[in-house]
Amino acid sequence: MLAPVSAEDMFPITIEAFNLAEQYQTPVIVLSDQEVGQRKETAEPIDAASVVLIDRRRPTEKELERYTRFRFTETGISPSATPA
C-alpha cells in the first residue's frame, strides 16, 4: 500500500505502484483521500526521461515448451507469458 502526500506526489507513487505490481506480481493499492484528490496546486513539470519502468519477467523459449504459469523459481516470481 502506497500513500501519496500531495497531488504532485501522485505521479511518482503511481509509477512505483505499477513497478512493484510488475516486479512481484502482486496487487498494489494507492491510498489517497479527498483532500489530495481535490487540492489545487502547481507542480513542477514531469521529466519523463527519469521515469524507470520495470517489466514483468517473460518466459524464455525453453520455458515456453513446458510452460506453467505458477511454478517455483529461484526468485519466487514465475514468468508471465503474453496470451496469443
Summary of the structure (lengths in Angstrom):
residues: 84
radius of gyration: 17.3
end to end distance: 32.1
largest distance: 53.2
contacts: 156
relative contact order: 0.19
helix: 37%
strand: 2%
